[in-house]
């Protein structure tokens, strides 16, 4: 029998896929028949062994992820307009309505997850049961088509009363009796007239129940809520959403054995969409203890396969890795190993069992549980250097997305198989993305740059009872104006290049987008948090910097300066060194001279939700930060102009 005939006899069912059999044939081309060769028995055995080893290698070698579309054309112009693009996964310009035909509401998604698994714990909590009850209460509301209005735990009394009245909320579910007492205070004062029912997670006192009766508020415990009666409404209203029939070839799916770690606020749209997606596929969600400083311990215990992150956390992982490699030899070996893994990535191979993983990267992977299959980063741009490095060292899929609450969390997503960095992917099948001119900032759609605008089924209908803000966000054609500035890349992906919101002018007329500059400065090793401030009466920028307490002392010691964390923050030489490092990082990132801060103040206390300087979603409260540091800002600007 000829070797060529043996190769042709290989079938996918026999262990080799058709493509692999073709590759094996190409490795041994134009071989003559064995009968025409005069070979010894040992030669025949050797040839057979070679063929067997080659076939085994083809079967067991790491296989590249096959992208679902041409990675050089990930989005397609809509009606011939290159500034307005849709997903290349769509067959035509009809946007995706439903991912699965039988799944059209949030309630349906949870039901589908129950159908696709025989038995599986959907949620897991480490300490506090409130996370679990929060999810149960939310799903119960979806079951009966009730609108859910999540309230952040950190909301003040004034904000809470405003939301209750604006949304005309009659039923509130809360975790503690103290919150119920506060709600009854408002009811008794007549400031929340619509409130008629409170549901508590835990048992409550008789005094609370009696107090509720006096002001016509029924108080129940979650366990007491009865199932529906025959005469009760039993119909779930169908509304359009971002899920539906999906007929496009995919190379990445959530599996039943997947586990996600939940640590973002449960009221955050990003976190809510992640949980719904996990439940829809029968996967599980584990909740952290509630203390963000113990998050890494929770991750090691839970060993999640899915980790949603913000770029700041990935930056800290990167800085910690680089900071631990001090000798030139170890750093050279690390960079070589990363380059070898990145070479695999460029061919579509993603794995965590290579020689370099076993020798160098297994400890890094173990610090995140050792079981990660994919990571999703969103909320802010991430450095291409950091993203490429972590894709290699963590040995898992890392996707980057872009969106906001007003478009149901996401509108673009990086394509499976595309492991390039420096963009946020192509439009999702449920959305169309276009760029609009911003003449003041010299961005024009004809040049492939402009404000990112979104249209589609996932875009909200407006702000509740706030026509003025709705008119600012949605134009007459229904396009959502995000305030972010984007650029279309040749492969059809979107890059975030600037920020229109919070923009201001310096005294000489230069436009400044402070959030863009802050994202750049976050790459400076000693910087944990930074706030960039400018004034139209001033010609330069200044900054408020919170140094990273984990690395700051060692970083200063390497520069010959010793002291406690607080002492270093007061040291003018340290401030000068931090400013020089930030300037170097800014220059490397392409910041213009007028975009660089010329002076800064080192502050020893982190911006946080508790001190009122961050929102519950960990975004800077810019006006509050300006007020808090008014004295320091005035002092920096009182110096001789730079």
Rosetta blueprint (number, residue, H / E / L):
1 X L
2 X L
3 X H
4 X H
5 X H
6 X H
7 X H
8 X H
9 X H
10 X L
11 X L
12 X H
13 X H
14 X H
15 X L
16 X L
17 X L
18 X H
19 X H
20 X H
21 X H
22 X H
23 X H
24 X H
25 X H
26 X H
27 X H
28 X L
29 X L
30 X L
31 X L
32 X L
33 X L
34 X H
35 X H
36 X H
37 X L
38 X L
39 X L
40 X L
41 X H
42 X H
43 X H
44 X H
45 X H
46 X H
47 X H
48 X H
49 X H
50 X H
51 X H
52 X H
53 X H
54 X H
55 X H
56 X H
57 X H
58 X H
59 X H
60 X H
61 X L
62 X L
63 X L
64 X L
65 X L
66 X L
67 X L
68 X L
69 X L
70 X L
71 X L
72 X L
73 X L
74 X L
75 X E
76 X E
77 X E
78 X E
79 X L
80 X L
81 X E
82 X E
83 X E
84 X E
85 X E
86 X E
87 X E
88 X L
89 X L
90 X L
91 X L
92 X L
93 X L
94 X L
95 X L
96 X L
97 X L
98 X L
99 X E
100 X E
101 X L
102 X L
103 X E
104 X L
105 X L
106 X H
107 X H
108 X H
109 X H
110 X H
111 X H
112 X H
113 X H
114 X H
115 X H
116 X L
117 X L
118 X L
119 X L
120 X L
121 X L
122 X L
123 X E
124 X E
125 X E
126 X L
127 X L
128 X L
129 X L
130 X H
131 X H
132 X H
133 X H
134 X H
135 X H
136 X H
137 X H
138 X H
139 X H
140 X H
141 X H
142 X H
143 X H
144 X L
145 X L
146 X L
147 X L
148 X L
149 X L
150 X L
151 X L
152 X L
153 X L
154 X L
155 X L
156 X L
157 X H
158 X H
159 X H
160 X H
161 X H
162 X H
163 X H
164 X H
165 X H
166 X H
167 X L
168 X L
169 X L
170 X L
171 X E
172 X E
173 X E
174 X E
175 X L
176 X L
177 X H
178 X H
179 X H
180 X H
181 X H
182 X H
183 X H
184 X H
185 X H
186 X H
187 X H
188 X H
189 X H
190 X L
191 X L
192 X L
193 X L
194 X L
195 X L
196 X L
197 X E
198 X E
199 X E
200 X E
201 X L
202 X L
203 X L
204 X L
205 X L
206 X H
207 X H
208 X H
209 X H
210 X H
211 X H
212 X H
213 X H
214 X H
215 X L
216 X L
217 X L
218 X E
219 X E
220 X E
221 X E
222 X H
223 X H
224 X H
225 X L
226 X L
227 X L
228 X L
229 X L
230 X L
231 X L
232 X L
233 X L
234 X L
235 X L
236 X L
237 X L
238 X L
239 X L
240 X L
241 X L
242 X L
243 X L
244 X L
245 X E
246 X L
247 X L
248 X L
249 X L
250 X L
251 X L
252 X L
253 X L
254 X L
255 X L
256 X L
257 X L
258 X L
259 X E
260 X E
261 X E
262 X E
263 X L
264 X L
265 X L
266 X L
267 X L
268 X L
269 X H
270 X H
271 X H
272 X H
273 X H
274 X H
275 X H
276 X H
277 X H
278 X H
279 X H
280 X H
281 X L
282 X L
283 X L
284 X E
285 X E
286 X E
287 X E
288 X L
289 X L
290 X L
291 X L
292 X H
293 X H
294 X H
295 X H
296 X H
297 X H
298 X H
299 X H
300 X H
301 X H
302 X H
303 X L
304 X L
305 X L
306 X E
307 X E
308 X E
309 X E
310 X E
311 X H
312 X H
313 X H
314 X H
315 X H
316 X H
317 X H
318 X H
319 X H
320 X H
321 X H
322 X H
323 X H
324 X H
325 X L
326 X L
327 X L
328 X H
329 X H
330 X H
331 X H
332 X H
333 X H
334 X H
335 X H
336 X H
337 X H
338 X H
339 X H
340 X H
341 X H
342 X H
343 X H
344 X H
345 X H
346 X H
347 X L
348 X L
349 X L
350 X L
351 X L
352 X L
353 X L
354 X L
355 X H
356 X H
357 X H
358 X H
359 X H
360 X H
361 X H
362 X H
363 X H
364 X H
365 X H
366 X H
367 X L
368 X L
369 X L
370 X L
371 X L
372 X L
373 X L
374 X E
375 X E
376 X E
377 X E
378 X E
379 X L
380 X L
381 X L
382 X L
383 X L
384 X H
385 X H
386 X H
387 X H
388 X H
389 X H
390 X H
391 X H
392 X H
393 X H
394 X H
395 X L
396 X L
397 X E
398 X E
399 X E
400 X E
401 X E
402 X E
403 X L
404 X L
405 X H
406 X H
407 X H
408 X L
409 X L
410 X L
411 X L
412 X E
413 X E
414 X L
415 X L
416 X L
417 X L
418 X L
419 X L
420 X L
421 X L
422 X L
423 X L
424 X L
425 X L
426 X E
427 X E
428 X L
429 X L
430 X L
431 X E
432 X E
433 X E
434 X E
435 X E
436 X E
437 X L
438 X E
439 X H
440 X H
441 X H
442 X L
443 X E
444 X L
445 X H
446 X H
447 X H
448 X L
449 X E
450 X E
451 X E
452 X E
453 X E
454 X E
455 X E
456 X E
457 X L
458 X L
459 X L
460 X L
461 X L
462 X L
463 X L
464 X L
465 X L
466 X L
467 X H
468 X H
469 X H
470 X H
471 X H
472 X H
473 X H
474 X E
475 X L
476 X L
477 X L
478 X L
479 X L
480 X E
481 X E
482 X E
483 X E
484 X E
485 X E
486 X E
487 X E
488 X E
489 X L
490 X L
491 X L
492 X L
493 X L
494 X E
495 X E
496 X E
497 X E
498 X E
499 X E
500 X L
501 X L
502 X L
503 X L
504 X E
505 X E
506 X L
507 X L
508 X L
509 X L
510 X L
511 X E
512 X E
513 X L
514 X H
515 X H
516 X H
517 X H
518 X H
519 X H
520 X H
521 X H
522 X L
523 X L
524 X L
525 X L
526 X L
527 X E
528 X E
529 X E
530 X E
531 X E
532 X E
533 X E
534 X L
535 X L
536 X L
537 X L
538 X L
539 X L
540 X L
541 X E
542 X E
543 X E
544 X E
545 X E
546 X E
547 X E
548 X L
549 X L
550 X L
551 X L
552 X H
553 X H
554 X H
555 X H
556 X H
557 X H
558 X L
559 X L
560 X L
561 X L
562 X L
563 X L
564 X L
565 X H
566 X H
567 X H
568 X H
569 X H
570 X H
571 X L
572 X H
573 X H
574 X H
575 X H
576 X H
577 X H
578 X H
579 X H
580 X H
581 X H
582 X H
583 X H
584 X H
585 X H
586 X H
587 X H
588 X H
589 X L
590 X L
591 X L
592 X L
593 X H
594 X H
595 X H
596 X L
597 X E
598 X E
599 X E
600 X E
601 X E
602 X E
603 X L
604 X L
605 X L
606 X L
607 X L
608 X L
609 X L
610 X L
611 X L
612 X L
613 X L
614 X E
615 X L
616 X L
617 X L
618 X L
619 X L
620 X E
621 X L
622 X H
623 X H
624 X H
625 X H
626 X H
627 X H
628 X H
629 X L
630 X H
631 X H
632 X H
633 X H
634 X H
635 X H
636 X H
637 X H
638 X H
639 X L
640 X L
641 X L
642 X L
